[in-house]
Amino acid sequence: MRIHLRIFLASLLTLIASLALGPAAFAENDPLPSWNDGPIKQEIIEFVHATTDESSPTFVAPAERIATFDNDGTLWPSHPMYTQLAFALDRIKTLAPEHPEWKTKQPFKAVLDNDIKALAAAGEKGLVELIMASHAGMSTAEFEKIVTDWFNTATHPRFKRPYAELAYQPMLELLAYLRANGFKTYIVSGGGVEFMRPMTEAVYGVPPEQVVGSTIKTKYEMKDGKPVLMRLPDIDFIDDKAGKPVGINKFIGRRPIAAFGNSAGDRQMLEWTGAGSGARLMMLVLHDDAEREYAYGPAKGLPNTKFGTFPQSLMEEADEKGWIVISMKKDWARIFSFEE
Amino acid sequence: MRIHLRIFLASLLTLIASLALGPAAFAENDPLPSWNDGPIKQEIIEFVHATTDESSPTFVAPAERIATFDNDGTLWPSHPMYTQLAFALDRIKTLAPEHPEWKTKQPFKAVLDNDIKALAAAGEKGLVELIMASHAGMSTAEFEKIVTDWFNTATHPRFKRPYAELAYQPMLELLAYLRANGFKTYIVSGGGVEFMRPMTEAVYGVPPEQVVGSTIKTKYEMKDGKPVLMRLPDIDFIDDKAGKPVGINKFIGRRPIAAFGNSAGDRQMLEWTGAGSGARLMMLVLHDDAEREYAYGPAKGLPNTKFGTFPQSLMEEADEKGWIVISMKKDWARIFSFEE
């Protein structure tokens, strides 16, 4: 019920604001032009005022203005598969000439044959094998170059554009709006830290030290008299589900006051954020726009998915706790910067 | 040899600067008043000019101005024992009434009897047992309170003052000077992240998200309907020796351009910092002042120690690689803010 009351109050404030300022003045100063006017956009603006206006009873000191964003499905698409999985599959194909044994060995054979059914049958164990073969065995500097080169050439299968151009325009505006108001914006993703860092600054304006994610172990070694960090085929930390509050506490050491996600993997991050005192903003992106992007749930009867599942139980928790669910279809005037 | 040439050139620059400005003007603008004038102080100032003056060929963009500082023995004393060990021993004594079995069980008995010999005999395994018994089994919020309360009441056995007052004044000036020049200052310590965070902002001006250190595992749980992170008796990461570059890469994701340490535990951090291109500043604090603080090595024939060992091999690597060794006795006009 709480969310409905808040949305009602926010609507009332929108109305008052537009009457006071007139529609022209309102549009001119709009920090979120790709968000459709309405209660959700207004909730964001109200939250920023409530936490940054020094006369507000819920004012938050700049150092404590921490906002955390999931990446896949929250800031850019996670369909038809996670971007990092697309990278891993491409990498396996690139490395295949050096590994003739992969022609007959699963799960590598499935990748080389583009056999999605066999790939799915390999399960999580197979996935870890693919990640390790494509993400370990090189230095951190070499891996950074491999990832950067891939982002410079790879394109999304549906949108036929580099992944960097697929950042959601409304979320880019939200990131910029929060930063302009003294917030420190962090990525907190299940994706690999060193897969994300080569692009987060250019794409999202988030510097490397503000990227929290999954890690594999690295080892300090001397190679030709120079120190390197070698990436080992050994998982260090999985920054997903209950791992997200753990990662936030480990890397940031402060509880966020705003958190943005889109799936069951973000549930605990939103719970952790919401459990603090004072003004809080928790939002979930619902992918309900098959025309402009994708539609999946299975919440609200949308099709089920393996990438970025939004279960009905998450929708119920959102309703109960006052988390705001963003409908891509209704709330976003445009999704990508290249639209129109 | 390189270091000698640099010190000679720096001396020359000090001379020219003092001739040009006159001693009064020089003293007035001194950002490092607790450092004795001389080549080492001048090296620091020259490095800051070289990296922050836009006309300098070695100019560094603000975002890349990362400086990492070891804590124990670099920013405050590590004798007669690491501060965190003093905390652990106090904590064991506080908890003893709830653990009658400790009266007869090592290494706890040794702590309760103040039996240093038996404590030493318990070795590293014993130490880990003490750390786990004192640092795990509570939530992160509870631990933060325990640590904060301890820092508010505990005093150093020799200096009879709260630990927070024992930060080295020259290093506080150095931290402030670097930050005033757009550097981001990080703690990179073998100490526990959550033991340090409750005091780093007040004592060093370093916020929680810029503290890299050792961690124990934490687990996200619901307790009375509220989420908590429970501290488990299980080591997650040791941020010492070869672990320091690993920690720097994991948490910061950028290579520092300046690094400050005092012991064998900092060797790899300085190597990693020095292996980057452009202007670099690597410094080691040598504790050679038994009168005002402590004197230990065993480098340069100083007494050996278990807390913050500075071996002769580190001195040789410093000389070979141009790392600057700070003599507390000669280079620091005062060590603590409460002196005089």
Interface residues (C-beta under 8 A of the other chain):
Chain A: A63 T140 K184 V193 E194 R197 P207 P208 E209 V211 T215 T218 K219 Y220 K226 P227 L229 D236 A242 G243 P245 V246 N249 K250 F251 I252 G253 R254 Q268 E271 W272 A275
Chain B: A63 T140 K184 V193 E194 R197 P207 P208 E209 V211 T215 T218 K219 Y220 K226 P227 L229 D236 A242 G243 P245 V246 N249 K250 F251 I252 G253 R254 Q268 E271 W272 A275
